[in-house]
Structures are given as C-alpha cells and as structure tokens.
Amino acid sequence: MATSDSEEELQHQRMEEEDEKDLDESEVVSEGEAKMEKDEGSEEEEDSSDEDEKENEAEIQRLEEQLSINAYDYNCHVDLIKLLRHEGELIKLRRACQKMSELFPLSEEIWLDWLRDEIRMASEESDREKVYELFEKAVKDYICPEIWLEYAQYSIGGIEKTGGIEKVRAVFERAVTSVGLHMTKGAAIWEAYREFENAVLSLQEQLSPDPSSEEAGLQAQRQRINSLFLRQLSVPLLDMEGTYAEYEEWCGSLVLASVKQLYNKTLQQLEKYRSYEDTLLIAEPPKLSEYQAYIDFEMKEGDPLRIQLIFERAIAENCLVPDLWSRYTQYLDRQLKIKDLVLAVHSRAVRNCPWTVGLWKRYLLALERHDADHQTVSDVFEKALSAGFIQAWDYVEIWQAYLDYLRRRVDFRQDSSKELEELRSAFSRAMEYLKTDVEERFSESGDPSCTIMQNWARIEARHCNNMQRARELWDSIMTKGNAKFANMWLEYCNLERAHGDAQHCRKALHRAVQCTSDYPEHVCEVLLNFERIEGTLEDWDTAVQKTETRLSRINEQRTKAAEKEAAFVQKEDERAEQRKKARADKKALKKAKRDAKFGEKRKAEEREEEEWDTEEVAGQPNKKTRGEGDYFASEKIKNIDAKIGLFGRELATKIVDHPSQQKTVAAAHKNDMGKVLHDHSKDSITVFVSNLSYSMDDPEDKMKETLGKCGEIAEIRPVYSNKGNFRGYCYVEFKDEKSALDALKLDRKEIDGRPMFVSPCIDKARNPEFKVFKYSTALEKHKLFISGLPFSCTKEELEEICRGHGTVKEIRLVTNRSGKPKGLAYVEYENETQASQAVLKMDGMTVKDHCIKVAISNPPRRNVPEKTDPNKPTGPMVPRQIYGARGKGRTQLALLPRALVRQNVVAAKTENGTFPDTVPASSSSSVAQETPKKLTNADFARMLLNK
C-alpha cells in the first residue's frame, strides 16, 4: 500500500510539472506574440508619422512658393508659421516670422509664441540681447499687456548683472506708462511691479549684516513700494478693493486720511467708466461700435493718455478698420503733435491697412509736417505705390500728394534748381506710371481728365513763367479725348488770359467752338464775350460768323438725330403691331380648332343625354317638362351656391342625379374655382403671399403655421385653378396692421425648399405709383458680389469665410424662383474699407474645389427708354429707345370665358384676384361697352347651362 501511494504521488508530481511546463511555454508564446504585435504597431505608427511628415514638408514647400509669388498673403504667412512650429523647424520658423513682421504687424499670439521660442533658444549673452531687441519690436505693433508682462519677467532674469535692477525698473516703468491705465488688464502690471520691488526689499534685508547701518536704503525701498501703491490707487482699475485691502495689510492698518480720500475719488472715477467696460465685456467681437462710443466719451473727458489707450485697445481688436486708424491719426496730428508718437502710429496704420490711400496721404503729410528727411518721404511713397490699391483713382491721389510735397520744396525764385528738376521728373514719371502700370492693371489710367498734367501746366505757367511748356502740356491733354468737353477748353482759356496773351486765348476759343460737343452754346457765348472786350470789329465779325455756322450745324445734327430716332420708334411700333396681329391670328386659329373639337365632344354628350332621358322615361311614368327640369336645376344650383365657399373649394356633398344637373354643378364649380374676392378696405391688414409650391397639400394650415407667429390671423384665402389645383399664392388677412407689418419681415423665408415672397396687398390699378422693392443696381462700395460658388455652399459657410475680413451685416444667396442656388451671392460689410480688404483677400479663393470671383457690387446699368419728341431737338447724341421683343406696352387681351362673350357681358380685368372698379376702354370688339353687374356663382352656372 505504501508503495502504491508513493507511485501515485510521483505520478501526480510529474503531471503537475508537465502542466507547469506547458503553461510556461504558452506564456513565452503569448509574450512573443505581444512583442510582435507591439513591433508591428510601432512600425505602423512610424509609417503614418513618415507620411504626415512628407505631407507637411510638401505643404511647407507649397506655402513658400505661394509667398514667393505674393508676399502680401497674410493667411499664407500664418499657415506657414503654424506648420513650421508643429514640425519643430526653429530656424525656418524664425525666418518666416521675420519676413511676416517686415510686411505686417504681428498679432499678440504670434508674438508671444515667437518670443518664447527665442527665449528657449537663447543660451549666450548675445542671444539675450537679440531677445531684448525682439521685445522692443513686439511692443511697438500693438499695446498688449501680456507682451509687456512677458518682457518684464524676462528682464528679471538678468538682475544679477551690473545695472540689472535699474534695467528691470525701466521696463516696468515703460509698461505701466503704456498699459497701466488699462481698466481690465492694467492691474497685473502694477502687481508684478510691486512683487518685484518687494523681492528687492526682502533681498536687501537678508543681505544686510547690520540693519541699523542699512536703514536708509531699506527705508528708501519701502518708500518706493508705498509710492507704487499710491500710484496704482490713483488709477481707476477693476478690483481696486483688493489693492486697497493689500495696502492696508502692508501698512499695518495705518492708512492716512489723504490716501483714503484718494481711493474714494478714484472709485468715483471708476463708476463713470464701469458702464462702458461692462458693455465691452458682454459685446461680441470685434466690438467696434462699443469702442466708438467709449472713444467719444474719452474725447469729451479730454485726458490724452486715456484717449490714446482707448484708441489702442480698439485698434488691437479692429486693426483692419481704416476709419478707426484715420480718426486716431487725426487726433494725434491735431492734438498731441509728438513727432515720435505720431509717426509711429502713422507707420502702423499703413502697415495694417496698406490698401487705403487716405492713410498713406496722411502719412506723407505727417512726415513733411515733422521735418522728416527727403529720403524717408520718398521711401514711404515708394512703399505706397507697391501697396496694391483697389482703384485706379487711388494711384492718382497718392501721386498728387507726393507731387504737392515736391512742389512745396521748390524755391521758384531761382530760375533753376535741383528740386525743380526733381519735380518735373516726378511729373513725367507719374504720367508714365499711370499710362503703363495702372492702365495695364485696371484697363484705365484713373485720370481721364488729366488732373496731374493740368497741375503741371499751371505750375509751369504761374511759378516758372514758362507758357510755352504749359501750352505743350495742354495740347497733350486735348489729344487724350478731352477736346470735346467745354470745361477743358475754358480752363485753358483762363490760363491763357491769366499768364499768356489774347492771341493764344482767341485761337483756343475758336478751336473750342469747332470741337466742343457737350455745351457748344456756352463756348460760343464765351467767344463773343471775349471779342466784346478784347477784339476788333473784324474779330467780332469772324466770331459771329463762326458761332452762327457752328450752331446751325449743331441744330441740323440734332434734327437729323431726332428724325432718325422717330423713324426708329415708328419702325418698332410697326413691328410690335405685326407681332401683335400674328399672335392674335395664331390665337384665333387655336380657338377655332378647340371649338371644333369641343363641338364634337358636345354632340357626343347630347347623344348620351338622350339615351339617359329615354331610359328615365321608361322607368318613370310621370315625365317632367324641360321647363320644370330647368327650374329644379336652378333650385339645386342655388343650394349649391349657398354651400360653395368663397374660395371655391368646398362643394355640397349632395348627390345630383340628372347628368345635366351634374354638368351644371361642375360648370359652376369650374367657373368659381379660381376667383378670390378681396376687400380693398382691408389692404393695410392683408399681405399677398406668392411663390409657394403648387404641390402644397394644405396651404391654409401651412400659412397658419408660418405666419401665425406674427399675430392673430383673421382669414386665409388660397387661390386655386379651374381644376382645383393650388396656384401657389394666397391672401392672408390679420386682425391688426402690426401683425401684417411683422409678416412682411418673413419675405423670402424658405418654405418647402422655395423662397416665400411676402408683399403688401396693393391694387396697382388704384395705386400706380406703388413701387415693388428692388435691390439696388448702383455702385455699392460696402457690398461684394461673389460668383462661382458651389451650389452646396450654405449661408453659414459663406459667412464663416467672409467674417474674417470684417463685420458682415447681411449675406444674400441668389436663387431662382424654386429656391435652387445660382452660385452667386451678395455680402454686405459694415463699411467700404472692410469690403475692399475682403476683395483683396478673397478674390481667387478656392471654396469646395470652386475658384470664386469677388468684386465690389456694381451691377450693369439698364437703359431706361425715353420717347423723344421729333419736334424738339435734344442734342447731337440722342439715346436710342429700345422697346424689346414685346413692343411698347403690355398685350391687351380680353381673357373672358366664351359663355360670357356670347352673352355680351363685360368682365373686369383682374390682377392678383382683385376686381377694379372701372372697365378698361380697350377691350375686345365682341364685348359690349356697358357697366357689368356683379354676378353670383349661380348666375355663372345658369349662363353656362343655357348656352
């Protein structure tokens, strides 16, 4: 037994060892598989990271190539900087930031990221100095408390060096001067400054071996901290209570009465600003209107430092608004007049809004006003030429400003000077620049009246006494298409009379009489007046003869033009009459075919009636006469008429047995279906809704659901066709006028995929002067026209694209009547400068693989034809009148049922389902000229029954 037990134990032990061995092997296998899976995952991650790196490198190369083509692409600069920072390319990142900072002011976020990157890379003292230089550039772009705070904290790192403490204090002093008045962020600068001074005090107390000997230094440091507290308490900042409590703790609750008085006074000042600050806190960016109100308040208060600060705060969030920069620079030019400050702000203005010529002109004037050297002014002007203005006239203005500056430098008492030669050279260059560069870009020189050349001629005549050169210049002006304008000749004659001689003036006037086409009578009168004063009898006779000949020729030309126009009008009238006759013949032919077809159908129906009557006679012993049948039919029609609704929809469910009665009811229904009567006395509380879907199941419920929010609805009157189909429009009558006005605001709201048109209920026959709303067709500089949009682009997506360039007031996607987009849109900005900036940035942009075109909204003009009187000459250039394919007026057709035509009843022409009070004089010859009486549905049905 013992042996067997031991054998069993040994066998059991072997089995356990084998199980453990198998378990170890399985664990090894699982560990190997896990390792292999981990290696495979790491390889996949490496492959994906390699692919991402290749894509990023390709994108970086693409952005760099795009910037080499257009260096002023702001968004491209930003994307490149973000991508380089993501890839860790610090050297390329530094170069990209430097290039962008040379062209544009950098935002606070870009500056802080760049500065922190440079701080991490700064290892030597020379690198530290470069970081200081970079900070100096950063604080000049915008007033940013965070950048000043970063600057001060970085300067604390060099405190151990000689003069380190004084350098830090200098940075803090500049910071509190720049942003210490900032209502919401200024407190952080003051607190950091005090913490630094407290740290210095603690360091002095620790390093002082004998406190009594260093008492004077410690006392001075405590006084410096106390002064900082008092300076901060004198500035109205948010959370002043916490600062005062900290001061009480620092003083040991021994606060002087004068300090309490100062604190209470500052609190009173804070209350004046609190409402404006609260408005800014809750307003949505960019808060331009809120900042404008704040600026107005500060201007009334008159504190220059606070005015400058609020301007800087507004500009930090609205840096692309030229009007704000203009107001800021104008204030500095007229009030502060500090050279460094004024020129710095002007420089920042043109860097932020380089497309605005007004800012460049003010910059040139400021440079001249503060005696900047000539080379500096010339460099600024050259930058202005490369800024990329959006209108040709802008280049004319900037050239004129620069030429004015050059003219003021010339001393005309000298016969010749370097400045005079430079002025003449600039005039020549300006004309060449406008002729080549500007005309090539805009297809026009921008100066059709040659204002620059006129000014040059006046300078030569007045200041240089060089009339020969002035005449040559004016000759050139006339050859550029200006000889037909009377005012150009009169300007030249005035110049000759002031600085030339009578002979050249007479010659110019004689040429003007022959060439002028806009105001020839006025030029002739000027010539005669000139000869009255200056000329001899022979000169007078010559002038009279020339003026009479010229005026006679002008009158002949005008008469011929008027006759030609009259002939054209007559020809158009004849063509219209021919077209009208052709349409009438075509319609008569169709009517004859339809009547023939209807007659055959009518005969078949009569045969069916006879068969029906025969069967009815066989089944009924009592036969009714025809008159009796008509009587009962009339009675049933009256019952039906009582139950037919105003809109011809709900017919009586009473069964009409006789086929003739069935047809009578159907005819009454058919004639009554499409007519919707309207009470004109309720026009003010009724709206006309159109462009609805014809397949709308229940228009009344749909209108109640849509327009019921505007107010209580009294009645909804949909309009149906003769077959009972909804015609897509209806009348909605409200209880009060305010509800109707609110309903008009829902115009063009989308219903079932179509824009619903909501318009006032106006009878145009009674109110012919009523004008339907139309979008403006004139030049709107604050509105953009965008074409080439993908049909899938929504209003929200387009707004997301456009609002990055300014405040978007309205976006209108152009659709057809079914609501389907046309790929066009109008975007309205708050002002024209924002729109101009958007054109520069968005034109040629790709949206969903579609290249869009963006331009200032300026729809092509539509010529309004005006009929002229042949007996009254209007001028040599009379516009031709175009009536179009439809002739002079609308087609006058009597759209009446045939039954009514047979009965010689006049039906009034309706418009939008309304009946005018008078009958048009021009109606069909088959209609009697008499005033119709109002007919009921039964009358219509009876007439159809008796036909």
Residue pairs with C-beta under 8 A, 6 or more apart in sequence:
53 87
56 83
56 86
56 87
57 87
59 83
60 80
60 83
60 84
60 87
60 89
60 92
63 76
63 79
63 80
63 83
64 80
66 73
66 76
67 73
67 76
67 77
67 80
67 99
70 76
71 99
71 103
72 103
72 354
72 388
74 104
74 841
75 841
77 96
77 99
77 100
77 103
77 104
78 100
78 110
80 96
81 93
81 96
81 97
81 100
81 110
84 92
84 93
84 96
85 93
85 113
85 117
90 117
90 121
93 114
93 117
94 114
94 117
94 118
97 106
97 110
97 114
100 106
100 110
101 137
103 351
104 351
104 352
105 141
105 142
105 319
105 348
105 351
105 352
106 114
106 138
106 141
107 142
108 142
108 144
108 146
108 147
108 316
111 138
111 141
111 144
111 147
112 146
112 147
112 150
114 134
115 131
115 134
115 135
115 138
115 147
115 150
115 154
116 150
118 127
118 130
118 131
118 134
119 131
119 154
121 127
122 128
122 130
122 131
128 158
131 154
132 155
135 147
135 150
135 151
135 154
138 144
138 147
138 151
139 147
139 148
139 151
139 174
139 178
140 344
140 348
141 348
142 312
142 315
142 316
142 319
143 178
143 179
143 182
143 309
143 312
143 313
143 316
144 179
144 316
145 175
145 179
145 182
145 185
145 186
145 188
145 189
146 185
148 174
148 175
148 178
148 179
148 189
149 175
149 188
149 189
149 192
151 171
151 175
152 168
152 171
152 172
152 175
152 189
152 192
152 193
152 196
153 192
155 167
155 168
155 171
156 168
156 196
158 164
158 167
158 168
159 165
159 168
165 200
168 196
169 196
172 189
172 192
172 193
172 196
175 189
175 193
176 186
176 189
176 190
176 193
176 231
179 185
179 186
179 189
179 309
180 186
180 189
180 190
180 232
180 235
181 235
181 305
181 306
181 309
182 189
182 237
182 309
182 313
183 236
183 237
183 238
183 273
183 277
184 238
184 277
184 281
186 235
186 237
187 232
187 237
187 238
187 239
187 243
190 228
190 231
190 232
190 235
190 237
190 243
193 228
194 225
194 228
194 229
194 232
197 221
197 224
197 225
197 228
198 225
200 221
201 218
201 221
201 222
201 225
204 214
204 217
204 218
204 221
205 211
205 218
208 214
208 217
208 218
211 218
225 250
226 251
229 243
229 246
229 247
229 250
230 259
230 262
232 243
233 240
233 243
233 244
233 247
233 259
233 262
233 263
233 266
234 262
234 266
235 266
236 266
236 267
236 269
236 270
236 273
237 243
237 270
238 270
238 277
240 263
240 266
240 267
240 270
244 263
247 255
247 259
248 255
276 290
276 293
276 294
276 297
279 290
279 293
279 294
280 287
280 290
280 291
280 294
283 290
285 317
286 317
286 318
286 321
286 807
287 314
287 317
287 318
288 314
288 318
288 321
288 324
288 807
288 830
291 310
291 313
291 314
291 317
291 318
291 324
292 314
294 310
294 314
295 307
295 310
295 311
295 314
295 327
298 306
298 307
298 310
299 307
299 331
301 307
304 335
304 336
307 331
308 336
311 324
311 327
311 328
311 331
314 324
315 324
315 325
315 328
315 352
318 324
319 352
320 352
320 353
320 805
320 806
320 833
320 834
320 837
321 353
321 806
321 831
321 833
321 834
322 349
322 353
322 356
322 358
322 359
322 833
323 831
323 833
325 348
325 349
325 352
325 353
325 356
325 359
326 349
326 358
326 359
326 362
328 345
328 349
329 342
329 345
329 346
329 349
329 359
329 362
329 366
330 362
332 338
332 341
332 342
332 345
333 342
333 362
333 365
333 366
333 369
336 342
339 370
342 366
342 370
343 366
343 367
343 370
343 372
346 359
346 362
346 363
346 366
346 367
347 363
349 359
349 362
349 363
350 356
350 359
350 360
350 363
350 380
350 383
350 384
350 387
353 359
353 833
353 837
354 360
354 387
354 388
355 387
355 388
355 389
355 390
355 836
355 837
355 840
356 833
356 836
357 384
357 389
357 394
357 395
357 397
357 398
360 380
360 384
360 387
360 398
360 401
361 397
361 398
361 401
363 380
363 384
364 377
364 380
364 381
364 384
364 401
364 402
364 405
365 401
367 376
367 377
367 380
368 377
368 405
368 408
374 409
377 405
381 398
381 402
384 398
385 395
385 398
385 433
388 840
389 395
389 398
390 836
390 839
390 840
390 856
391 442
391 446
392 434
392 438
392 439
392 441
392 442
392 444
392 445
392 446
392 447
393 446
393 447
394 446
395 433
395 434
395 437
395 438
395 446
396 434
396 446
396 447
396 451
396 452
399 430
399 433
399 434
399 452
400 451
400 452
400 455
402 426
403 423
403 426
403 427
403 430
403 452
403 455
406 419
406 422
406 423
406 426
407 423
407 459
409 419
409 423
410 417
410 419
410 420
410 423
410 463
411 417
411 419
412 420
412 463
412 464
414 420
420 464
423 459
424 456
427 452
427 453
427 456
430 452
431 452
431 453
434 445
434 446
434 447
434 452
435 445
438 444
438 445
438 446
439 445
448 480
448 481
448 482
449 482
449 488
450 476
450 477
450 480
450 482
453 473
453 476
453 477
454 473
454 474
454 477
454 491
456 473
457 469
457 470
457 473
457 474
457 477
457 495
458 470
458 495
460 466
460 467
460 469
460 470
460 473
461 467
461 470
461 495
461 498
461 499
461 500
462 498
462 499
465 499
467 496
467 499
467 500
470 495
470 499
470 500
471 500
471 504
474 492
474 495
477 488
477 492
478 488
478 492
482 488
483 489
483 511
483 515
483 516
484 515
484 516
484 517
484 518
485 516
485 518
486 512
486 516
486 518
486 519
486 520
486 522
486 523
489 508
489 509
489 511
489 512
489 515
489 516
489 523
490 512
490 523
490 526
492 508
493 505
493 508
493 509
493 512
493 526
493 530
496 504
496 505
496 508
497 505
502 534
505 530
505 534
506 530
506 531
506 534
506 535
506 539
509 523
509 526
509 527
509 530
510 527
510 543
510 546
512 523
512 526
512 527
513 520
513 523
513 524
513 527
513 546
513 547
513 550
514 546
514 550
516 523
517 876
517 877
520 550
520 551
520 554
521 551
524 547
524 550
524 551
527 543
527 546
527 547
528 540
528 543
528 544
528 547
530 543
531 539
531 540
531 543
532 540
535 543
554 876
555 873
557 876
558 873
558 874
558 875
558 876
558 878
559 873
561 873
561 874
561 875
561 876
561 877
561 878
562 868
562 869
562 870
562 871
562 872
562 873
562 874
562 878
563 870
565 868
565 870
565 878
565 880
565 881
566 868
566 870
568 880
568 881
569 867
569 868
569 881
572 881
572 882
572 883
572 887
572 888
573 887
573 888
575 887
576 883
576 886
576 887
576 888
577 887
579 885
579 886
579 887
580 887
580 891
583 891
605 663
608 659
609 659
609 660
612 659
617 623
624 632
629 658
629 660
630 945
632 661
633 658
633 660
633 661
633 664
633 945
634 938
634 942
636 654
636 656
636 661
636 664
636 665
637 664
637 665
637 668
637 938
637 941
637 942
638 938
639 652
639 654
640 651
640 652
640 654
640 665
640 668
640 937
640 938
640 941
641 668
641 936
641 937
641 938
641 941
643 650
643 651
643 652
644 650
644 651
644 652
644 668
644 669
644 672
644 937
646 676
646 677
646 717
647 676
647 717
647 718
647 719
647 720
648 669
648 672
648 673
648 674
648 675
648 720
648 724
649 673
649 720
649 724
651 665
651 669
656 662
656 664
656 665
660 945
663 945
664 941
664 944
664 945
665 941
667 940
667 941
667 944
667 945
668 937
668 938
668 940
668 941
668 944
669 724
670 722
670 723
671 722
671 897
671 937
671 940
671 941
671 944
672 937
672 940
673 720
673 721
673 722
673 723
673 724
674 719
674 720
674 721
674 722
674 727
675 910
675 913
676 717
676 718
676 719
676 731
676 913
677 913
677 914
677 915
678 686
678 717
678 731
678 761
678 912
678 913
678 914
680 763
680 766
680 914
682 733
682 761
683 760
683 761
683 762
683 763
684 737
684 740
685 714
685 733
685 734
685 735
685 736
685 737
685 739
685 740
686 731
686 732
686 733
686 734
686 740
686 761
687 707
687 731
687 732
687 734
687 740
687 743
687 744
687 758
687 759
687 760
687 761
688 729
688 731
688 758
688 759
688 760
688 761
688 912
689 703
689 707
689 729
689 730
689 731
689 732
689 756
689 757
689 758
690 728
690 729
690 756
690 757
690 759
691 728
691 729
691 754
691 755
691 756
691 757
691 817
692 699
692 702
692 726
692 728
692 729
692 730
692 751
692 752
692 754
692 756
693 728
693 751
693 752
693 753
693 754
694 725
694 726
694 727
694 728
695 726
696 702
696 726
696 728
696 752
699 716
699 718
699 726
699 730
700 716
700 718
702 751
703 713
703 716
703 718
703 730
703 732
704 713
704 716
706 746
706 749
706 751
706 756
707 713
707 732
707 743
707 746
710 734
710 739
710 740
710 742
710 743
710 745
710 746
711 734
711 735
711 736
711 738
711 739
711 740
711 742
711 743
712 734
712 735
712 736
712 739
713 732
713 733
713 734
713 735
713 739
714 733
714 734
714 735
715 731
715 732
715 733
716 730
716 731
716 732
716 733
717 730
717 731
717 732
717 733
718 726
718 727
718 729
718 730
719 726
719 727
719 729
719 730
719 731
719 913
720 726
720 727
721 727
729 912
731 761
731 913
732 743
734 740
734 743
740 760
743 758
744 758
744 759
744 760
746 756
746 758
747 756
747 757
747 758
747 759
748 755
748 756
748 757
748 758
749 755
749 756
749 758
750 756
750 819
753 818
753 819
754 817
754 818
754 819
755 815
755 817
755 819
759 772
759 773
760 770
761 912
762 770
763 911
763 912
763 914
763 916
764 770
764 911
765 911
765 916
766 916
766 917
775 826
777 859
777 861
777 862
778 858
778 859
779 856
779 857
779 858
780 828
780 856
780 857
780 858
781 832
781 835
781 836
781 856
782 828
782 829
782 830
782 831
782 832
782 834
782 835
783 826
783 827
783 828
783 829
783 835
783 856
783 857
784 802
784 826
784 827
784 828
784 829
784 835
784 838
784 839
784 842
784 854
784 855
784 856
784 857
785 824
785 825
785 826
785 854
785 855
785 856
785 857
785 858
785 859
786 798
786 824
786 825
786 826
786 827
786 842
786 852
786 853
786 854
787 823
787 824
787 852
787 853
788 823
788 850
788 851
788 852
788 853
789 798
789 813
789 821
789 823
789 824
789 825
789 847
789 850
789 852
790 823
790 847
790 848
790 849
790 850
791 820
791 821
791 823
792 848
793 813
793 821
793 825
793 847
793 848
795 811
795 813
798 811
798 813
798 825
798 827
799 808
799 811
801 842
801 845
801 847
802 808
802 811
802 827
802 829
802 838
802 842
804 841
805 829
805 834
805 837
805 838
805 841
805 842
806 829
806 830
806 831
806 833
806 834
806 835
806 837
806 838
807 829
807 830
807 834
808 827
808 828
808 829
809 828
809 829
809 830
810 826
810 827
810 828
811 825
811 826
811 827
811 828
812 825
812 826
813 821
813 824
813 825
814 821
814 822
814 824
814 825
814 826
815 821
815 822
816 822
823 850
826 857
827 835
827 838
829 835
829 838
835 856
836 856
838 854
839 854
839 855
839 856
842 852
842 854
843 852
843 853
843 854
843 855
844 851
844 852
844 853
844 854
845 851
845 852
845 854
846 852
863 879
863 882
865 881
865 882
865 883
866 879
866 881
867 881
868 874
868 878
868 881
892 920
892 922
892 923
893 924
894 901
894 907
894 923
894 924
894 926
894 927
895 909
896 907
896 924
896 927
899 940
899 943
899 944
899 947
900 907
900 943
901 924
901 926
901 927
902 947
903 943
904 926
904 927
904 928
905 927
905 928
905 932
905 935
905 943
906 919
906 923
906 927
906 928
906 929
906 930
906 931
906 932
907 932
908 915
908 916
908 918
908 919
908 932
909 916
909 919
909 920
910 916
919 929
919 931
919 932
923 929
